């Protein structure tokens, strides 16, 4: 995995914006906000699955029409490229046919993307239990920072007096250090306060384990140590919080209360069986967050936990 503090992750030269075309109104304001000051190049990518290239003839029979689908997609992307160029941002649009996840990964490699930006949709009860979203597959397949913009996300309205906040929810595992370092550097770049949050299981559940105060104290010490480690890299404004409850609920509640500009999460590798469900913290936060969510895939190798067993409820 690349150095999480690499300047190319903090000041990306290329951002790949993967779009299904219906989310351009939501994605492009965020993309432009990330590029205007940094002079970053935007690559707008739309991947057309074979099934999306089917048309119907005069008698209602379906036929394969890839050229028509490509033409429509290029026409929809063109105005956004022009808008970006009017804002001084170099922007190019590409349309490809094939599996969206594979095409996004291939384009990221081809254009040496430093960051991927894509939209997500909030799904119904069944949708949250089944694997299949492009966003989830991308998170599992690339070793780059991925910023997802959910249907409830919006750009913050800055009054000039409100300080920006970057919220990093951490498991405190050793493999979560890269995402913490990246959150620190991004907060410094945004001139924002960095909030480090760790969520423990509900207090009533932990009471059965005994020594509840010991677990709380251990978590607080580890979080403070992480804050000291990240502060050493040049970010003085760091707040640490240890809460009890459902990680998904607590992360979103804290982000909403603080009007966070960005949530940063480490995405943990799981087995194929685990990947059959998406009722996990990362995906639920992404689907409902009112700000962008940056995820960084954690190392797949097993790591030694820094806290006593059963202290962390943050499973992703």
WOGICOR-V195020 format. One line per field, one symbol per residue. ss: DSSP state (a for helix, b for strand, c for the rest). burial: # if it has 9 or more other ideal C-beta (glycine too) atoms within 8 Angstrom, else .. Layout:
BEGIN
ss=???
burial=???
END
This chain:
BEGIN
ss=ccccccaaaacccbbbbbcccccaaaaaaaaaaaacccccbbbbbbbbcaaaabbbcccccbbbcaaaaaaaaaaaaaaaaaaaaaccccbbbbbbbccaaaaaaaaaaaccccbbbbbcccccccaaaccccaaaaaaaacccbbbbbcccccccccccccccbbbbbccccaaaaaaaaaaaaaaaaaccbbbbbbbbccaaaaaccccaaaaaaaaaaaaaaaaaaaaccccccbbbbbbbccaaaaaaaaaaaccccbbbbbbccccccaaaccccaaaaaaaacccbbbbbbccccccccccccccbcccc
burial=...##..###.#.######.#.##.###.###.##....###########..###.........##.###..##.###.##.###...#.########.##.###.##..#.########.......#....########.#.########.#..#.......##########.##############.#.############..#..#..#..##.###.###.##.###.#.#..#.####.#.##.###.###.#.#########......#..#.##########.########......#.#...####.#
END
